[in-house]
Amino acid sequence: MTQACCAPPCGTPEDSGEFAPLKLQGILTSVCLVFLITGWIVSKTMHDASFWIPTVCFALACFSGGFFPVKGVFEDLRSFKFNINFLMVIAAIGAAVIGQLIEGAILMFLFSLSGALENYASGRTRRAIRSLMTLSPPVATVLREGIEESLPSHDLKIGDILLVRPGERFAADGVILEGTTSIDQSSITGESIPVDRVPGGRVMAGTINCFGSVKVRMECEFSDTTLSKIFKIVEEAQQQKAPTQRLIDKLGGPYTWIIVCATLLTFLGGVFWQSEAWRQSLYRAMTLMVVSSPCALVLSIPSAVLAAIATGAWHGILFKGGLAIETLGRVQVVAFDKTGTLTQGKPYLAESQFGHGLDANIVLANVASLEQNSEHPLAQVLVDEARRRELKLVEAVNSRAIPGMGMEGSVEGSLLRIGSEAFVCLHGGMETWVRETLVDFRTRGLTCLVAACEKPLAVFGVSDKLRPDTARTICTLHEMGVKTVMLTGDHVAAAMEFSRQLGISDFRAGLLPHQKVEAIRELAREHTYVAMVGDGVNDAPALVSAPVGIAMGGSGSDAALENADVVLMTDDIGRIPEILKLARRTRVIIRQNLIFAISVILILISSTFLGKLTLAAGVIGHEGSTVLVLFNSLRLLRLRKQTIA
């Protein structure tokens, strides 16, 4: 497997060398055609005394057209493998044995032409994928002791200060130290609108600096940039096979043996049971061998899957293989995490209610002192509010987090707890004012936190802004016939109000992380094909447990890239329907390919046994179906520069 950090960009000598066999195959195919036409013209125009000229021409046509197939046969025979090359070469030899050298030459020409077109089609997909790496500039400007130096991008080191001028691409992931600009991230995230960046803002390799010059501190190795990770994932995805493809591959070996046996039986049956001339019987057997070869069938799935992977990558959608695409194409239910997925993940303190006679600032300062040790986003809300009020925070003693419940620790000599209602109830009773406040806040869709010492101190109501396209995304999914479910740790009342506003089909509330996993498994038992959408960090267990996990990895986080089956490189939730549409379109093309390929094989086999099919016609039908399947799959690449609709 080629690693992202060392993959050569398109157009390099390495890349040209990779496609040298395709050029040679094209030349040999052309030579084959020249000898084939020459031999046919000579056979029709010259006297019988010159019969050896067309024979030599047809023999040279067979040699040039069969160079790659014969080479493949010898390589496979060393491993005791029989494949399509073996069937075609044997058929060509059989045609020559019975004196039909011209048909053998036609077979080799069409087979060679089909192989060249197949390699060309596969090359288009590979080039579409590999062109991702050309987004990273080969050279970067580095500032060292105030002096500008031009260095190859792969020689950059963590901590290097890069100078990026307007119109240039960033060579590495990093943080802006000086300068203000807008960045075109469409090549990575698919976003068409540039995003503003100020000092402290993060940038990704491969994106374009639109306006002012900026200085950027490199934060990771060249091989660990977001762009390199994307390329590596896409490269690995090419090796991941869809279940249907694995089944076809598994049956490929036995099927080849069946064809060989059927060919032998056809020959022997014609000679001994139908009393045919051995030439006629062998001719029909060779024709059967050609038309039964499953070239188009074998290529039906991988050609479409690879084209979909390449198209998705250009839209900021990373599929980790054919299994993800095949499952997404059948998805009936999409489960969403709430915070950071349906919402922007930037909660704020909307309301607060304090116990009678308590100083609000003192309570908030104590609570924030405890919460400053927590990484939970709701904890950060209280810390930010305390700092906004310029309250003095102290160090909490013996603080600890209880997953899914809250925090506890000693502040100013008192044991303080902050978290869910259930957590506080475990350590003391609830007062009437707390219950009334909780009911009030939750009916308005607020997420509630309760602070308590020996008795309840305060109730905080936290809210989060919806992502701009959330409601429209939910509506679009429903129009596509997809059921939506929200999974949240919120109280039932808050979850109900939230889902009502968005029109979500169903919800599960009050869930701890392990309960989200159980909810996903329950949905999968009911509907089989379920997709889980999360932020790729807190939802990692649910993403892994779902039949297909979709991570909102706008920052290219490691958790998003590692735990999900599909990674959305932008936080635009409106891309979820696009993912499903691309997967569905891929399934449609795969279905078209399979139906067409199987139908052609059945028609050709039937025509062979009816004695109405020549070897040349069989070859044309066989190779023609293979080429049509390939170009039908390549239609997905047309979506690279279009909106997936």
VOTORNU-666092 format. One record per residue (C-alpha): residue in three letters; x, z, y. Coordinates in steps of 0.5 Angstrom, whole numbers, padded with zeros to 4 digits, always signed. Layout:
N
ALAXZY;...
% end
This chain:
645
MET+0000+0000+0000;THR+0003-0002+0007;GLN+0003+0004+0011;ALA+0000+0004+0018;CYS+0007+0006+0022;CYS+0010+0000+0019;ALA+0005-0006+0018;PRO+0008-0012+0022;PRO+0003-0015+0027;CYS+0000-0022+0026;GLY+0005-0027+0028;THR+0011-0024+0026;PRO+0016-0027+0021;GLU+0014-0022+0016;ASP+0006-0024+0017;SER+0008-0031+0017;GLY+0012-0030+0010;GLU+0006-0027+0007;PHE+0002-0033+0008;ALA+0007-0038+0006;PRO+0004-0038-0001;LEU-0002-0041+0002;LYS+0002-0046+0006;LEU+0005-0048-0001;GLN-0002-0048-0004;GLY-0005-0053+0001;ILE+0001-0058+0000;LEU+0001-0058-0007;THR-0007-0059-0007;SER-0006-0065-0002;VAL-0001-0068-0007;CYS-0006-0067-0012;LEU-0011-0071-0008;VAL-0006-0077-0007;PHE-0004-0078-0014;LEU-0011-0077-0016;ILE-0014-0082-0011;THR-0008-0087-0013;GLY-0009-0086-0020;TRP-0016-0088-0020;ILE-0015-0094-0015;VAL-0010-0097-0020;SER-0014-0096-0026;LYS-0020-0100-0023;THR-0015-0106-0020;MET-0009-0107-0024;HIS-0009-0110-0031;ASP-0009-0106-0038;ALA-0001-0107-0038;SER+0000-0102-0033;PHE-0005-0097-0036;TRP+0002-0092-0036;ILE+0001-0092-0028;PRO-0005-0088-0027;THR-0003-0084-0033;VAL+0003-0082-0030;CYS-0001-0081-0023;PHE-0006-0076-0027;ALA-0001-0072-0030;LEU+0003-0071-0023;ALA-0004-0069-0020;CYS-0005-0064-0026;PHE+0002-0061-0025;SER+0001-0061-0017;GLY-0006-0058-0018;GLY-0005-0053-0023;PHE+0002-0050-0021;PHE-0001-0044-0019;PRO-0006-0043-0024;VAL-0001-0044-0030;LYS+0004-0039-0026;GLY-0002-0034-0026;VAL-0004-0035-0033;PHE+0004-0034-0035;GLU+0004-0028-0031;ASP-0003-0025-0034;LEU-0001-0027-0041;ARG+0005-0022-0041;SER+0000-0017-0040;PHE-0004-0020-0045;LYS-0010-0021-0040;PHE-0014-0027-0040;ASN-0018-0029-0034;ILE-0021-0035-0030;ASN-0014-0038-0029;PHE-0013-0038-0037;LEU-0020-0041-0038;MET-0019-0047-0033;VAL-0012-0049-0035;ILE-0015-0049-0043;ALA-0020-0054-0040;ALA-0016-0058-0037;ILE-0011-0059-0043;GLY-0017-0060-0047;ALA-0020-0066-0043;ALA-0013-0069-0043;VAL-0013-0068-0051;ILE-0019-0072-0051;GLY-0017-0078-0047;GLN-0020-0075-0040;LEU-0014-0074-0036;ILE-0018-0076-0030;GLU-0023-0071-0031;GLY-0017-0066-0032;ALA-0014-0068-0026;ILE-0021-0067-0022;LEU-0021-0060-0025;MET-0014-0058-0023;PHE-0015-0061-0016;LEU-0022-0058-0015;PHE-0020-0051-0017;SER-0013-0051-0013;LEU-0017-0053-0007;SER-0022-0048-0008;GLY-0016-0043-0009;ALA-0013-0045-0003;LEU-0020-0044+0001;GLU-0021-0037-0002;ASN-0014-0035+0000;TYR-0016-0038+0007;ALA-0022-0034+0007;SER-0019-0028+0005;GLY-0013-0029+0010;ARG-0018-0029+0015;THR-0021-0022+0013;ARG-0014-0019+0013;ARG-0012-0022+0020;ALA-0018-0019+0023;ILE-0016-0013+0020;ARG-0009-0013+0021;SER-0010-0016+0029;LEU-0012-0008+0030;MET-0004-0007+0030;THR-0003-0012+0035;LEU-0007-0007+0040;SER-0001-0003+0040;PRO+0005-0006+0045;PRO+0011-0007+0042;VAL+0015-0004+0048;ALA+0014+0002+0052;THR+0017+0004+0059;VAL+0020+0011+0058;LEU+0022+0015+0064;ARG+0029+0019+0062;GLU+0032+0023+0068;GLY+0028+0019+0073;ILE+0031+0012+0070;GLU+0026+0007+0067;GLU+0028+0005+0060;SER+0024+0000+0055;LEU+0024+0002+0048;PRO+0021-0001+0042;SER+0014+0003+0041;HIS+0016+0005+0034;ASP+0022+0009+0037;LEU+0018+0013+0041;LYS+0019+0021+0040;ILE+0014+0027+0041;GLY+0015+0029+0049;ASP+0017+0022+0051;ILE+0014+0021+0058;LEU+0011+0014+0059;LEU+0010+0010+0065;VAL+0004+0005+0064;ARG+0002+0001+0069;PRO-0005-0003+0071;GLY-0006-0008+0065;GLU-0002-0005+0060;ARG-0004-0002+0054;PHE-0002+0005+0052;ALA+0004+0005+0046;ALA+0002+0012+0044;ASP-0003+0018+0044;GLY-0002+0023+0049;VAL-0004+0027+0056;ILE-0004+0024+0063;LEU+0001+0028+0067;GLU+0001+0024+0074;GLY-0004+0019+0076;THR-0012+0017+0076;THR-0014+0011+0072;SER-0020+0008+0068;ILE-0019+0006+0061;ASP-0022+0001+0057;GLN-0023+0004+0050;SER-0027-0002+0047;SER-0021-0004+0042;ILE-0022+0003+0039;THR-0029+0006+0040;GLY-0033+0000+0042;GLU-0035+0002+0048;SER-0035-0003+0053;ILE-0035+0001+0060;PRO-0028+0004+0062;VAL-0028+0012+0062;ASP-0024+0015+0068;ARG-0018+0020+0066;VAL-0015+0025+0071;PRO-0009+0029+0069;GLY-0010+0033+0063;GLY-0014+0027+0060;ARG-0012+0025+0053;VAL-0011+0017+0052;MET-0010+0013+0045;ALA-0005+0008+0043;GLY-0008+0001+0044;THR-0013+0002+0050;ILE-0012-0001+0056;ASN-0010+0002+0063;CYS-0015-0001+0068;PHE-0012+0001+0075;GLY-0007+0006+0077;SER+0000+0007+0074;VAL+0000+0014+0070;LYS+0005+0018+0067;VAL+0003+0020+0060;ARG+0007+0025+0055;MET+0007+0023+0048;GLU+0004+0028+0044;CYS+0005+0025+0036;GLU+0009+0021+0032;PHE+0008+0013+0033;SER+0006+0013+0025;ASP+0000+0019+0027;THR-0003+0016+0033;THR-0011+0015+0032;LEU-0009+0007+0032;SER-0005+0008+0026;LYS-0010+0012+0023;ILE-0015+0007+0024;PHE-0011+0002+0021;LYS-0009+0006+0015;ILE-0016+0008+0013;VAL-0018+0001+0014;GLU-0012-0002+0009;GLU-0014+0004+0004;ALA-0022+0002+0005;GLN-0020-0005+0002;GLN-0018-0002-0005;GLN-0024+0002-0005;LYS-0029-0002-0010;ALA-0037-0001-0009;PRO-0040+0001-0016;THR-0043-0006-0017;GLN-0036-0009-0016;ARG-0033-0004-0021;LEU-0039-0006-0026;ILE-0037-0013-0025;ASP-0030-0012-0026;LYS-0031-0007-0032;LEU-0035-0013-0035;GLY-0030-0018-0033;GLY-0025-0018-0039;PRO-0031-0018-0045;TYR-0034-0023-0041;THR-0028-0028-0041;TRP-0027-0026-0049;ILE-0035-0028-0050;ILE-0033-0035-0046;VAL-0027-0036-0051;CYS-0032-0035-0057;ALA-0038-0039-0054;THR-0033-0045-0053;LEU-0030-0044-0060;LEU-0037-0044-0063;THR-0040-0050-0059;PHE-0034-0054-0061;LEU-0034-0052-0069;GLY-0042-0052-0068;GLY-0042-0059-0066;VAL-0037-0062-0071;PHE-0040-0058-0077;TRP-0047-0057-0076;GLN-0049-0063-0071;SER-0044-0068-0074;GLU-0041-0070-0067;ALA-0035-0073-0066;TRP-0029-0068-0065;ARG-0028-0071-0058;GLN-0035-0071-0056;SER-0036-0064-0058;LEU-0029-0061-0055;TYR-0031-0065-0049;ARG-0038-0061-0049;ALA-0034-0054-0050;MET-0029-0055-0045;THR-0035-0056-0040;LEU-0038-0050-0042;MET-0032-0046-0041;VAL-0031-0049-0034;VAL-0038-0047-0032;SER-0039-0041-0035;SER-0033-0038-0031;PRO-0035-0033-0026;CYS-0031-0034-0020;ALA-0037-0034-0015;LEU-0040-0028-0019;VAL-0033-0024-0018;LEU-0032-0026-0011;SER-0039-0024-0009;ILE-0038-0017-0007;PRO-0031-0016-0005;SER-0031-0022+0000;ALA-0037-0019+0003;VAL-0035-0012+0003;LEU-0028-0014+0006;ALA-0031-0018+0012;ALA-0036-0012+0013;ILE-0030-0007+0014;ALA-0026-0012+0019;THR-0033-0012+0023;GLY-0034-0005+0023;ALA-0027-0003+0025;TRP-0028-0008+0031;HIS-0034-0004+0033;GLY-0031+0003+0033;ILE-0034+0004+0026;LEU-0029+0006+0020;PHE-0032+0005+0013;LYS-0028+0008+0008;GLY-0029+0003+0002;GLY-0035-0001-0001;LEU-0038+0005-0004;ALA-0040+0008+0003;ILE-0043+0001+0005;GLU-0047+0000-0001;THR-0050+0007+0000;LEU-0051+0006+0007;GLY-0055+0000+0006;ARG-0060+0004+0001;VAL-0060+0010+0006;GLN-0067+0013+0006;VAL-0066+0019+0010;VAL-0061+0021+0016;ALA-0059+0028+0017;PHE-0057+0030+0023;ASP-0053+0037+0025;LYS-0055+0039+0032;THR-0050+0042+0036;GLY-0045+0036+0038;THR-0048+0031+0035;LEU-0056+0030+0037;THR-0053+0034+0044;GLN-0047+0033+0048;GLY-0044+0039+0045;LYS-0043+0043+0052;PRO-0047+0048+0052;TYR-0049+0053+0058;LEU-0052+0059+0060;ALA-0059+0058+0062;GLU-0062+0065+0062;SER-0060+0072+0061;GLN-0064+0078+0060;PHE-0061+0085+0060;GLY-0063+0092+0058;HIS-0066+0096+0063;GLY-0061+0100+0068;LEU-0055+0096+0065;ASP-0050+0093+0070;ALA-0051+0085+0068;ASN-0044+0084+0070;ILE-0041+0090+0066;VAL-0045+0088+0060;LEU-0043+0080+0061;ALA-0035+0082+0062;ASN-0035+0086+0056;VAL-0039+0081+0052;ALA-0034+0076+0054;SER-0028+0080+0053;LEU-0030+0080+0045;GLU-0032+0073+0045;GLN-0025+0070+0048;ASN-0022+0071+0041;SER-0028+0067+0038;GLU-0027+0059+0037;HIS-0035+0058+0037;PRO-0037+0054+0042;LEU-0043+0059+0044;ALA-0038+0064+0045;GLN-0034+0060+0050;VAL-0041+0059+0054;LEU-0041+0067+0055;VAL-0033+0067+0057;ASP-0034+0061+0062;GLU-0040+0064+0065;ALA-0036+0071+0066;ARG-0030+0067+0069;ARG-0034+0063+0074;ARG-0037+0070+0076;GLU-0029+0072+0077;LEU-0030+0078+0072;LYS-0024+0082+0069;LEU-0024+0081+0062;VAL-0020+0086+0057;GLU-0017+0085+0050;ALA-0022+0087+0045;VAL-0019+0091+0039;ASN-0020+0090+0032;SER-0025+0084+0033;ARG-0027+0080+0027;ALA-0032+0074+0026;ILE-0037+0074+0021;PRO-0038+0067+0019;GLY-0045+0064+0021;MET-0047+0071+0024;GLY-0043+0073+0030;MET-0037+0077+0033;GLU-0036+0085+0033;GLY-0030+0089+0036;SER-0028+0095+0040;VAL-0028+0094+0048;GLU-0027+0100+0052;GLY-0027+0104+0046;SER-0034+0102+0044;LEU-0036+0098+0038;LEU-0039+0092+0041;ARG-0043+0086+0037;ILE-0045+0079+0039;GLY-0049+0074+0035;SER-0055+0072+0032;GLU-0062+0077+0031;ALA-0061+0078+0024;PHE-0053+0080+0025;VAL-0056+0085+0030;CYS-0061+0088+0026;LEU-0057+0089+0020;HIS-0053+0095+0025;GLY-0059+0098+0028;GLY-0067+0097+0030;MET-0070+0092+0035;GLU-0073+0094+0042;THR-0079+0091+0044;TRP-0076+0088+0050;VAL-0071+0084+0046;ARG-0077+0081+0041;GLU-0081+0079+0047;THR-0075+0076+0050;LEU-0073+0072+0044;VAL-0080+0069+0043;ASP-0080+0067+0050;PHE-0073+0064+0050;ARG-0074+0060+0043;THR-0081+0057+0045;ARG-0077+0054+0051;GLY-0072+0051+0046;LEU-0066+0056+0048;THR-0061+0058+0043;CYS-0061+0066+0043;LEU-0055+0071+0042;VAL-0056+0078+0042;ALA-0051+0083+0045;ALA-0051+0091+0042;CYS-0047+0097+0042;GLU-0051+0103+0040;LYS-0057+0099+0042;PRO-0059+0092+0045;LEU-0055+0091+0051;ALA-0057+0083+0053;VAL-0060+0077+0050;PHE-0057+0071+0052;GLY-0061+0064+0052;VAL-0056+0058+0051;SER-0058+0051+0052;ASP-0055+0044+0051;LYS-0056+0037+0054;LEU-0058+0032+0049;ARG-0054+0026+0049;PRO-0057+0020+0053;ASP-0059+0016+0047;THR-0061+0021+0042;ALA-0069+0020+0043;ARG-0068+0012+0043;THR-0064+0013+0037;ILE-0069+0017+0033;CYS-0074+0012+0035;THR-0070+0006+0032;LEU-0069+0010+0026;HIS-0076+0011+0025;GLU-0078+0003+0026;MET-0073+0002+0021;GLY-0076+0006+0016;VAL-0071+0011+0016;LYS-0073+0019+0016;THR-0070+0024+0020;VAL-0068+0031+0019;MET-0065+0036+0023;LEU-0060+0041+0020;THR-0059+0047+0025;GLY-0057+0054+0025;ASP-0062+0055+0031;HIS-0068+0060+0030;VAL-0075+0056+0027;ALA-0078+0056+0034;ALA-0072+0053+0038;ALA-0071+0048+0032;MET-0079+0046+0032;GLU-0079+0045+0040;PHE-0073+0041+0040;SER-0075+0037+0034;ARG-0082+0036+0037;GLN-0078+0033+0044;LEU-0074+0028+0040;GLY-0080+0026+0035;ILE-0075+0028+0029;SER-0079+0028+0022;ASP-0077+0034+0019;PHE-0072+0040+0021;ARG-0069+0046+0017;ALA-0067+0052+0022;GLY-0063+0058+0021;LEU-0058+0055+0017;LEU-0051+0058+0015;PRO-0046+0053+0013;HIS-0047+0053+0006;GLN-0054+0053+0007;LYS-0053+0046+0010;VAL-0050+0044+0004;GLU-0056+0046+0000;ALA-0060+0043+0005;ILE-0057+0036+0004;ARG-0057+0037-0004;GLU-0064+0038-0004;LEU-0065+0032+0000;ALA-0061+0028-0004;ARG-0065+0030-0010;GLU-0072+0028-0007;HIS-0069+0021-0004;THR-0063+0020-0007;TYR-0059+0016-0001;VAL-0058+0021+0004;ALA-0053+0020+0010;MET-0051+0026+0014;VAL-0048+0026+0021;GLY-0044+0031+0024;ASP-0038+0032+0029;GLY-0033+0032+0023;VAL-0030+0039+0024;ASN-0036+0045+0023;ASP-0040+0040+0019;ALA-0034+0038+0014;PRO-0037+0042+0008;ALA-0044+0038+0009;LEU-0041+0031+0010;VAL-0037+0032+0004;SER-0043+0034+0000;ALA-0048+0028+0002;PRO-0048+0022-0001;VAL-0045+0019+0005;GLY-0042+0023+0011;ILE-0042+0020+0018;ALA-0037+0023+0023;MET-0038+0023+0030;GLY-0030+0023+0031;GLY-0030+0021+0039;SER-0023+0024+0039;GLY-0020+0021+0033;SER-0020+0028+0030;ASP-0016+0029+0024;ALA-0022+0033+0021;ALA-0027+0027+0022;LEU-0022+0022+0019;GLU-0021+0026+0013;ASN-0028+0029+0011;ALA-0033+0023+0012;ASP-0034+0017+0009;VAL-0035+0013+0015;VAL-0032+0015+0022;LEU-0035+0013+0029;MET-0030+0013+0034;THR-0034+0014+0040;ASP-0039+0020+0041;ASP-0045+0015+0042;ILE-0050+0017+0037;GLY-0054+0010+0039;ARG-0049+0007+0034;ILE-0052+0010+0028;PRO-0057+0005+0027;GLU-0052+0000+0028;ILE-0048+0002+0022;LEU-0054+0002+0018;LYS-0056-0005+0020;LEU-0049-0007+0018;ALA-0049-0004+0012;ARG-0056-0007+0010;ARG-0054-0014+0013;THR-0048-0013+0008;ARG-0052-0012+0002;VAL-0057-0018+0004;ILE-0051-0022+0003;ILE-0048-0019-0003;ARG-0055-0020-0006;GLN-0055-0027-0004;ASN-0048-0028-0007;LEU-0050-0025-0013;ILE-0057-0029-0014;PHE-0054-0036-0012;ALA-0048-0035-0017;ILE-0052-0033-0023;SER-0057-0038-0022;VAL-0051-0043-0021;ILE-0048-0041-0028;LEU-0055-0041-0031;ILE-0056-0048-0029;LEU-0050-0051-0031;ILE-0050-0048-0038;SER-0057-0050-0039;SER-0055-0057-0037;THR-0048-0057-0041;PHE-0052-0056-0047;LEU-0057-0061-0046;GLY-0052-0066-0045;LYS-0053-0068-0038;LEU-0047-0065-0035;THR-0040-0068-0034;LEU-0034-0064-0034;ALA-0033-0067-0027;ALA-0040-0065-0025;GLY-0039-0058-0028;VAL-0032-0057-0024;ILE-0036-0059-0017;GLY-0042-0054-0019;HIS-0037-0049-0021;GLU-0032-0049-0015;GLY-0037-0051-0010;SER-0041-0045-0011;THR-0035-0040-0011;VAL-0033-0044-0004;LEU-0040-0043-0001;VAL-0040-0035-0003;LEU-0034-0034+0000;PHE-0036-0037+0007;ASN-0043-0034+0006;SER-0039-0027+0006;LEU-0035-0029+0012;ARG-0041-0030+0016;LEU-0040-0022+0017;LEU-0034-0024+0021;ARG-0038-0027+0027;LEU-0041-0020+0029;ARG-0034-0018+0031;LYS-0035-0020+0038;GLN-0043-0019+0038;THR-0047-0013+0038;ILE-0050-0011+0031;ALA-0057-0013+0031;
% end
